Amino acid sequence: MNGARSAPSSRTALPDPPHTPPFHTALGHRPPAPLSHAALHHRPHPVPPPSGYRQGVTDQPPPFSPAPELFTWEFASDPYPAYAWLREHAPVHRTRLPSGVEAWLVTRYADAKQALADARLSKNPAHHDEPAHAKGKTGIPGERKAELMTHLLNIDPPDHTRLRRLVSKAFTPRRVAEFAPRVQELTDQLIDQFAEKGSADLIHEFAFPLPIYAICDLLGVPREDQDDFRDWAGMMIRHGGGPRGGVARSVKKMRGYLLELIHKKREGLPDTPAPGEDLISGLIRASDHGEHLTENEAAAMAFILLFAGFETTVNLIGNGTYALLTHPEQRARLQRSLAAGERELLETGVEELLRYDGPVELATWRFATEAVCIGGQGIAPGDPVLVVLAAADRDPARFEQPDTLDLSRRDNQHLGYGHGIHYCLGAPLARLEGQTALATLLTRLPDLQLAGDSDDLRWRGGLIMRGLRTLPVEFTPPVPVSR
């Protein structure tokens, strides 16, 4: 991270496949044929519930209000009306996912906050009372076979406490502030690569590569290897849109590379840490000084920091830019504030974008370790629970005018990065990247606008993350300036 570097390569592209399969789930698993309303949602009458089906809490039986259809491409484009229905009629609701896994969806803010902090809801998939048809259909595809399960998203205290402590020093406010010039440098370099064209796909050319190169720098991945990480990460966020088995192969390749990198760094590790030491070197040093970090744990930690540290930021930048371009009054407010040299509206604005249409739609999997009651609904031991962050952050019981984008919103305790001991470790870095990306785009490309109809945009399929496949834009090419 010392000194200026050449602009990152733009050789990797992520084109949409010509024939994208229907909406898929659980970070990449392909679904069976679409389920009927009766299979997805119990209605009191006249449709009887399927055998063994357990209904979620319902305040009032809605005989004339049809249950919304979930997990379709139409739902992916705008899930918020369906989530509003669930919040009102079935806030803690058991449903069958397209993968065949049955899980509880928690949609109200108060219930979501309780569930996120409830120690009886384990992150360890070993607690899942999974039937044969659901085996291996939770979590990240390929992580089991690649032996990358021992990371922060899959473990509980005390192991979670120990591993989180080892990496938390890389994401302190001071360390993130020291990294700000590099984030600005990357941001400008990426914009330079497409600015003269007057058009771009902001996902593929900007929102995707920025956090990849940033997290690679933090991890200590050599510059000459970072494009390989970009390829592997690109396959992972395609989910079901890439070749069959492509996600699992990318995970396996990433694990092999990380193990080799750990070996190389251990051999050349100096006795005394240098200022700004990279994260993998820090993990090795901790392991060699009595922290009992196994090699697989170190590889798994590096893997999940890369995986969790880039896709959330891709979606923050993509969803945030799209929201601003489709709310011209809010976008104009922000541009005036930036032109005046102010940052307050940028900071509150990014928090509002995280609430309004955040990068993480559902929190990662949790499993009841004992009988639990959430929102008046009993949940059996072994049942999966999915907290719907996108629904909770639009709850009118918590947020005034929740469906309105207000960049100056003050009372904004959103759950976009979670809550409790599993609160997103990289949130300070993601905020820095989001603020830097949006401010620089709106300043350098002031007449940025969508290229085409917003109805033509498609959202990536997946259960956990929410993000656009592409975001084509156009703008007046800026007058070149020397740097």
Secondary structure as a PSIPRED ss2 file (coil, helix, strand):
# PSIPRED VFORMAT (PSIPRED V4.0)

   1 M C   1.000  0.000  0.000
   2 N C   1.000  0.000  0.000
   3 G C   1.000  0.000  0.000
   4 A C   1.000  0.000  0.000
   5 R C   1.000  0.000  0.000
   6 S C   1.000  0.000  0.000
   7 A C   1.000  0.000  0.000
   8 P C   1.000  0.000  0.000
   9 S C   1.000  0.000  0.000
  10 S C   1.000  0.000  0.000
  11 R C   1.000  0.000  0.000
  12 T C   1.000  0.000  0.000
  13 A C   1.000  0.000  0.000
  14 L C   1.000  0.000  0.000
  15 P C   1.000  0.000  0.000
  16 D C   1.000  0.000  0.000
  17 P C   1.000  0.000  0.000
  18 P C   1.000  0.000  0.000
  19 H C   1.000  0.000  0.000
  20 T C   1.000  0.000  0.000
  21 P C   1.000  0.000  0.000
  22 P C   1.000  0.000  0.000
  23 F C   1.000  0.000  0.000
  24 H C   1.000  0.000  0.000
  25 T E   0.000  0.000  1.000
  26 A C   1.000  0.000  0.000
  27 L C   1.000  0.000  0.000
  28 G C   1.000  0.000  0.000
  29 H E   0.000  0.000  1.000
  30 R C   1.000  0.000  0.000
  31 P C   1.000  0.000  0.000
  32 P C   1.000  0.000  0.000
  33 A C   1.000  0.000  0.000
  34 P C   1.000  0.000  0.000
  35 L C   1.000  0.000  0.000
  36 S C   1.000  0.000  0.000
  37 H H   0.000  1.000  0.000
  38 A H   0.000  1.000  0.000
  39 A H   0.000  1.000  0.000
  40 L H   0.000  1.000  0.000
  41 H C   1.000  0.000  0.000
  42 H C   1.000  0.000  0.000
  43 R C   1.000  0.000  0.000
  44 P C   1.000  0.000  0.000
  45 H C   1.000  0.000  0.000
  46 P C   1.000  0.000  0.000
  47 V C   1.000  0.000  0.000
  48 P C   1.000  0.000  0.000
  49 P C   1.000  0.000  0.000
  50 P C   1.000  0.000  0.000
  51 S C   1.000  0.000  0.000
  52 G C   1.000  0.000  0.000
  53 Y C   1.000  0.000  0.000
  54 R C   1.000  0.000  0.000
  55 Q C   1.000  0.000  0.000
  56 G C   1.000  0.000  0.000
  57 V C   1.000  0.000  0.000
  58 T C   1.000  0.000  0.000
  59 D C   1.000  0.000  0.000
  60 Q C   1.000  0.000  0.000
  61 P C   1.000  0.000  0.000
  62 P C   1.000  0.000  0.000
  63 P C   1.000  0.000  0.000
  64 F C   1.000  0.000  0.000
  65 S C   1.000  0.000  0.000
  66 P C   1.000  0.000  0.000
  67 A C   1.000  0.000  0.000
  68 P C   1.000  0.000  0.000
  69 E C   1.000  0.000  0.000
  70 L C   1.000  0.000  0.000
  71 F C   1.000  0.000  0.000
  72 T C   1.000  0.000  0.000
  73 W H   0.000  1.000  0.000
  74 E H   0.000  1.000  0.000
  75 F H   0.000  1.000  0.000
  76 A H   0.000  1.000  0.000
  77 S H   0.000  1.000  0.000
  78 D C   1.000  0.000  0.000
  79 P C   1.000  0.000  0.000
  80 Y H   0.000  1.000  0.000
  81 P H   0.000  1.000  0.000
  82 A H   0.000  1.000  0.000
  83 Y H   0.000  1.000  0.000
  84 A H   0.000  1.000  0.000
  85 W H   0.000  1.000  0.000
  86 L H   0.000  1.000  0.000
  87 R H   0.000  1.000  0.000
  88 E H   0.000  1.000  0.000
  89 H H   0.000  1.000  0.000
  90 A C   1.000  0.000  0.000
  91 P C   1.000  0.000  0.000
  92 V E   0.000  0.000  1.000
  93 H E   0.000  0.000  1.000
  94 R E   0.000  0.000  1.000
  95 T E   0.000  0.000  1.000
  96 R E   0.000  0.000  1.000
  97 L C   1.000  0.000  0.000
  98 P C   1.000  0.000  0.000
  99 S C   1.000  0.000  0.000
 100 G C   1.000  0.000  0.000
 101 V C   1.000  0.000  0.000
 102 E E   0.000  0.000  1.000
 103 A E   0.000  0.000  1.000
 104 W E   0.000  0.000  1.000
 105 L E   0.000  0.000  1.000
 106 V E   0.000  0.000  1.000
 107 T C   1.000  0.000  0.000
 108 R C   1.000  0.000  0.000
 109 Y H   0.000  1.000  0.000
 110 A H   0.000  1.000  0.000
 111 D H   0.000  1.000  0.000
 112 A H   0.000  1.000  0.000
 113 K H   0.000  1.000  0.000
 114 Q H   0.000  1.000  0.000
 115 A H   0.000  1.000  0.000
 116 L H   0.000  1.000  0.000
 117 A H   0.000  1.000  0.000
 118 D C   1.000  0.000  0.000
 119 A C   1.000  0.000  0.000
 120 R C   1.000  0.000  0.000
 121 L E   0.000  0.000  1.000
 122 S E   0.000  0.000  1.000
 123 K C   1.000  0.000  0.000
 124 N C   1.000  0.000  0.000
 125 P H   0.000  1.000  0.000
 126 A H   0.000  1.000  0.000
 127 H H   0.000  1.000  0.000
 128 H C   1.000  0.000  0.000
 129 D C   1.000  0.000  0.000
 130 E C   1.000  0.000  0.000
 131 P C   1.000  0.000  0.000
 132 A H   0.000  1.000  0.000
 133 H H   0.000  1.000  0.000
 134 A H   0.000  1.000  0.000
 135 K C   1.000  0.000  0.000
 136 G C   1.000  0.000  0.000
 137 K C   1.000  0.000  0.000
 138 T C   1.000  0.000  0.000
 139 G C   1.000  0.000  0.000
 140 I C   1.000  0.000  0.000
 141 P C   1.000  0.000  0.000
 142 G C   1.000  0.000  0.000
 143 E C   1.000  0.000  0.000
 144 R C   1.000  0.000  0.000
 145 K C   1.000  0.000  0.000
 146 A C   1.000  0.000  0.000
 147 E C   1.000  0.000  0.000
 148 L C   1.000  0.000  0.000
 149 M C   1.000  0.000  0.000
 150 T C   1.000  0.000  0.000
 151 H C   1.000  0.000  0.000
 152 L C   1.000  0.000  0.000
 153 L C   1.000  0.000  0.000
 154 N C   1.000  0.000  0.000
 155 I C   1.000  0.000  0.000
 156 D C   1.000  0.000  0.000
 157 P C   1.000  0.000  0.000
 158 P C   1.000  0.000  0.000
 159 D H   0.000  1.000  0.000
 160 H H   0.000  1.000  0.000
 161 T H   0.000  1.000  0.000
 162 R H   0.000  1.000  0.000
 163 L H   0.000  1.000  0.000
 164 R H   0.000  1.000  0.000
 165 R H   0.000  1.000  0.000
 166 L H   0.000  1.000  0.000
 167 V H   0.000  1.000  0.000
 168 S H   0.000  1.000  0.000
 169 K H   0.000  1.000  0.000
 170 A H   0.000  1.000  0.000
 171 F H   0.000  1.000  0.000
 172 T C   1.000  0.000  0.000
 173 P H   0.000  1.000  0.000
 174 R H   0.000  1.000  0.000
 175 R H   0.000  1.000  0.000
 176 V H   0.000  1.000  0.000
 177 A H   0.000  1.000  0.000
 178 E H   0.000  1.000  0.000
 179 F H   0.000  1.000  0.000
 180 A H   0.000  1.000  0.000
 181 P H   0.000  1.000  0.000
 182 R H   0.000  1.000  0.000
 183 V H   0.000  1.000  0.000
 184 Q H   0.000  1.000  0.000
 185 E H   0.000  1.000  0.000
 186 L H   0.000  1.000  0.000
 187 T H   0.000  1.000  0.000
 188 D H   0.000  1.000  0.000
 189 Q H   0.000  1.000  0.000
 190 L H   0.000  1.000  0.000
 191 I H   0.000  1.000  0.000
 192 D H   0.000  1.000  0.000
 193 Q H   0.000  1.000  0.000
 194 F H   0.000  1.000  0.000
 195 A H   0.000  1.000  0.000
 196 E C   1.000  0.000  0.000
 197 K C   1.000  0.000  0.000
 198 G C   1.000  0.000  0.000
 199 S E   0.000  0.000  1.000
 200 A E   0.000  0.000  1.000
 201 D E   0.000  0.000  1.000
 202 L H   0.000  1.000  0.000
 203 I H   0.000  1.000  0.000
 204 H H   0.000  1.000  0.000
 205 E H   0.000  1.000  0.000
 206 F H   0.000  1.000  0.000
 207 A H   0.000  1.000  0.000
 208 F C   1.000  0.000  0.000
 209 P H   0.000  1.000  0.000
 210 L H   0.000  1.000  0.000
 211 P H   0.000  1.000  0.000
 212 I H   0.000  1.000  0.000
 213 Y H   0.000  1.000  0.000
 214 A H   0.000  1.000  0.000
 215 I H   0.000  1.000  0.000
 216 C H   0.000  1.000  0.000
 217 D H   0.000  1.000  0.000
 218 L H   0.000  1.000  0.000
 219 L H   0.000  1.000  0.000
 220 G C   1.000  0.000  0.000
 221 V C   1.000  0.000  0.000
 222 P C   1.000  0.000  0.000
 223 R H   0.000  1.000  0.000
 224 E H   0.000  1.000  0.000
 225 D H   0.000  1.000  0.000
 226 Q H   0.000  1.000  0.000
 227 D H   0.000  1.000  0.000
 228 D H   0.000  1.000  0.000
 229 F H   0.000  1.000  0.000
 230 R H   0.000  1.000  0.000
 231 D H   0.000  1.000  0.000
 232 W H   0.000  1.000  0.000
 233 A H   0.000  1.000  0.000
 234 G H   0.000  1.000  0.000
 235 M H   0.000  1.000  0.000
 236 M H   0.000  1.000  0.000
 237 I H   0.000  1.000  0.000
 238 R H   0.000  1.000  0.000
 239 H H   0.000  1.000  0.000
 240 G H   0.000  1.000  0.000
 241 G H   0.000  1.000  0.000
 242 G C   1.000  0.000  0.000
 243 P C   1.000  0.000  0.000
 244 R C   1.000  0.000  0.000
 245 G C   1.000  0.000  0.000
 246 G H   0.000  1.000  0.000
 247 V H   0.000  1.000  0.000
 248 A H   0.000  1.000  0.000
 249 R H   0.000  1.000  0.000
 250 S H   0.000  1.000  0.000
 251 V H   0.000  1.000  0.000
 252 K H   0.000  1.000  0.000
 253 K H   0.000  1.000  0.000
 254 M H   0.000  1.000  0.000
 255 R H   0.000  1.000  0.000
 256 G H   0.000  1.000  0.000
 257 Y H   0.000  1.000  0.000
 258 L H   0.000  1.000  0.000
 259 L H   0.000  1.000  0.000
 260 E H   0.000  1.000  0.000
 261 L H   0.000  1.000  0.000
 262 I H   0.000  1.000  0.000
 263 H H   0.000  1.000  0.000
 264 K H   0.000  1.000  0.000
 265 K H   0.000  1.000  0.000
 266 R H   0.000  1.000  0.000
 267 E H   0.000  1.000  0.000
 268 G C   1.000  0.000  0.000
 269 L C   1.000  0.000  0.000
 270 P C   1.000  0.000  0.000
 271 D C   1.000  0.000  0.000
 272 T C   1.000  0.000  0.000
 273 P C   1.000  0.000  0.000
 274 A C   1.000  0.000  0.000
 275 P C   1.000  0.000  0.000
 276 G C   1.000  0.000  0.000
 277 E C   1.000  0.000  0.000
 278 D C   1.000  0.000  0.000
 279 L H   0.000  1.000  0.000
 280 I H   0.000  1.000  0.000
 281 S H   0.000  1.000  0.000
 282 G H   0.000  1.000  0.000
 283 L H   0.000  1.000  0.000
 284 I H   0.000  1.000  0.000
 285 R H   0.000  1.000  0.000
 286 A H   0.000  1.000  0.000
 287 S H   0.000  1.000  0.000
 288 D H   0.000  1.000  0.000
 289 H H   0.000  1.000  0.000
 290 G H   0.000  1.000  0.000
 291 E H   0.000  1.000  0.000
 292 H C   1.000  0.000  0.000
 293 L C   1.000  0.000  0.000
 294 T C   1.000  0.000  0.000
 295 E H   0.000  1.000  0.000
 296 N H   0.000  1.000  0.000
 297 E H   0.000  1.000  0.000
 298 A H   0.000  1.000  0.000
 299 A H   0.000  1.000  0.000
 300 A H   0.000  1.000  0.000
 301 M H   0.000  1.000  0.000
 302 A H   0.000  1.000  0.000
 303 F H   0.000  1.000  0.000
 304 I H   0.000  1.000  0.000
 305 L H   0.000  1.000  0.000
 306 L H   0.000  1.000  0.000
 307 F H   0.000  1.000  0.000
 308 A H   0.000  1.000  0.000
 309 G H   0.000  1.000  0.000
 310 F H   0.000  1.000  0.000
 311 E H   0.000  1.000  0.000
 312 T H   0.000  1.000  0.000
 313 T H   0.000  1.000  0.000
 314 V H   0.000  1.000  0.000
 315 N H   0.000  1.000  0.000
 316 L H   0.000  1.000  0.000
 317 I H   0.000  1.000  0.000
 318 G H   0.000  1.000  0.000
 319 N H   0.000  1.000  0.000
 320 G H   0.000  1.000  0.000
 321 T H   0.000  1.000  0.000
 322 Y H   0.000  1.000  0.000
 323 A H   0.000  1.000  0.000
 324 L H   0.000  1.000  0.000
 325 L H   0.000  1.000  0.000
 326 T C   1.000  0.000  0.000
 327 H C   1.000  0.000  0.000
 328 P H   0.000  1.000  0.000
 329 E H   0.000  1.000  0.000
 330 Q H   0.000  1.000  0.000
 331 R H   0.000  1.000  0.000
 332 A H   0.000  1.000  0.000
 333 R H   0.000  1.000  0.000
 334 L H   0.000  1.000  0.000
 335 Q H   0.000  1.000  0.000
 336 R H   0.000  1.000  0.000
 337 S H   0.000  1.000  0.000
 338 L H   0.000  1.000  0.000
 339 A H   0.000  1.000  0.000
 340 A C   1.000  0.000  0.000
 341 G C   1.000  0.000  0.000
 342 E C   1.000  0.000  0.000
 343 R C   1.000  0.000  0.000
 344 E H   0.000  1.000  0.000
 345 L H   0.000  1.000  0.000
 346 L H   0.000  1.000  0.000
 347 E H   0.000  1.000  0.000
 348 T H   0.000  1.000  0.000
 349 G H   0.000  1.000  0.000
 350 V H   0.000  1.000  0.000
 351 E H   0.000  1.000  0.000
 352 E H   0.000  1.000  0.000
 353 L H   0.000  1.000  0.000
 354 L H   0.000  1.000  0.000
 355 R H   0.000  1.000  0.000
 356 Y H   0.000  1.000  0.000
 357 D C   1.000  0.000  0.000
 358 G C   1.000  0.000  0.000
 359 P C   1.000  0.000  0.000
 360 V E   0.000  0.000  1.000
 361 E C   1.000  0.000  0.000
 362 L C   1.000  0.000  0.000
 363 A C   1.000  0.000  0.000
 364 T C   1.000  0.000  0.000
 365 W C   1.000  0.000  0.000
 366 R E   0.000  0.000  1.000
 367 F E   0.000  0.000  1.000
 368 A E   0.000  0.000  1.000
 369 T C   1.000  0.000  0.000
 370 E C   1.000  0.000  0.000
 371 A C   1.000  0.000  0.000
 372 V E   0.000  0.000  1.000
 373 C E   0.000  0.000  1.000
 374 I E   0.000  0.000  1.000
 375 G C   1.000  0.000  0.000
 376 G C   1.000  0.000  0.000
 377 Q E   0.000  0.000  1.000
 378 G E   0.000  0.000  1.000
 379 I E   0.000  0.000  1.000
 380 A C   1.000  0.000  0.000
 381 P C   1.000  0.000  0.000
 382 G C   1.000  0.000  0.000
 383 D C   1.000  0.000  0.000
 384 P E   0.000  0.000  1.000
 385 V E   0.000  0.000  1.000
 386 L E   0.000  0.000  1.000
 387 V E   0.000  0.000  1.000
 388 V C   1.000  0.000  0.000
 389 L H   0.000  1.000  0.000
 390 A H   0.000  1.000  0.000
 391 A H   0.000  1.000  0.000
 392 A H   0.000  1.000  0.000
 393 D C   1.000  0.000  0.000
 394 R C   1.000  0.000  0.000
 395 D C   1.000  0.000  0.000
 396 P C   1.000  0.000  0.000
 397 A C   1.000  0.000  0.000
 398 R C   1.000  0.000  0.000
 399 F C   1.000  0.000  0.000
 400 E C   1.000  0.000  0.000
 401 Q C   1.000  0.000  0.000
 402 P C   1.000  0.000  0.000
 403 D C   1.000  0.000  0.000
 404 T C   1.000  0.000  0.000
 405 L C   1.000  0.000  0.000
 406 D C   1.000  0.000  0.000
 407 L C   1.000  0.000  0.000
 408 S C   1.000  0.000  0.000
 409 R C   1.000  0.000  0.000
 410 R C   1.000  0.000  0.000
 411 D C   1.000  0.000  0.000
 412 N C   1.000  0.000  0.000
 413 Q C   1.000  0.000  0.000
 414 H C   1.000  0.000  0.000
 415 L C   1.000  0.000  0.000
 416 G C   1.000  0.000  0.000
 417 Y C   1.000  0.000  0.000
 418 G C   1.000  0.000  0.000
 419 H C   1.000  0.000  0.000
 420 G H   0.000  1.000  0.000
 421 I H   0.000  1.000  0.000
 422 H H   0.000  1.000  0.000
 423 Y C   1.000  0.000  0.000
 424 C C   1.000  0.000  0.000
 425 L C   1.000  0.000  0.000
 426 G C   1.000  0.000  0.000
 427 A H   0.000  1.000  0.000
 428 P H   0.000  1.000  0.000
 429 L H   0.000  1.000  0.000
 430 A H   0.000  1.000  0.000
 431 R H   0.000  1.000  0.000
 432 L H   0.000  1.000  0.000
 433 E H   0.000  1.000  0.000
 434 G H   0.000  1.000  0.000
 435 Q H   0.000  1.000  0.000
 436 T H   0.000  1.000  0.000
 437 A H   0.000  1.000  0.000
 438 L H   0.000  1.000  0.000
 439 A H   0.000  1.000  0.000
 440 T H   0.000  1.000  0.000
 441 L H   0.000  1.000  0.000
 442 L H   0.000  1.000  0.000
 443 T H   0.000  1.000  0.000
 444 R H   0.000  1.000  0.000
 445 L C   1.000  0.000  0.000
 446 P C   1.000  0.000  0.000
 447 D C   1.000  0.000  0.000
 448 L C   1.000  0.000  0.000
 449 Q E   0.000  0.000  1.000
 450 L E   0.000  0.000  1.000
 451 A C   1.000  0.000  0.000
 452 G C   1.000  0.000  0.000
 453 D C   1.000  0.000  0.000
 454 S H   0.000  1.000  0.000
 455 D H   0.000  1.000  0.000
 456 D H   0.000  1.000  0.000
 457 L C   1.000  0.000  0.000
 458 R C   1.000  0.000  0.000
 459 W E   0.000  0.000  1.000
 460 R C   1.000  0.000  0.000
 461 G C   1.000  0.000  0.000
 462 G C   1.000  0.000  0.000
 463 L C   1.000  0.000  0.000
 464 I C   1.000  0.000  0.000
 465 M E   0.000  0.000  1.000
 466 R C   1.000  0.000  0.000
 467 G C   1.000  0.000  0.000
 468 L E   0.000  0.000  1.000
 469 R C   1.000  0.000  0.000
 470 T C   1.000  0.000  0.000
 471 L C   1.000  0.000  0.000
 472 P E   0.000  0.000  1.000
 473 V E   0.000  0.000  1.000
 474 E E   0.000  0.000  1.000
 475 F C   1.000  0.000  0.000
 476 T C   1.000  0.000  0.000
 477 P C   1.000  0.000  0.000
 478 P C   1.000  0.000  0.000
 479 V C   1.000  0.000  0.000
 480 P C   1.000  0.000  0.000
 481 V C   1.000  0.000  0.000
 482 S C   1.000  0.000  0.000
 483 R C   1.000  0.000  0.000
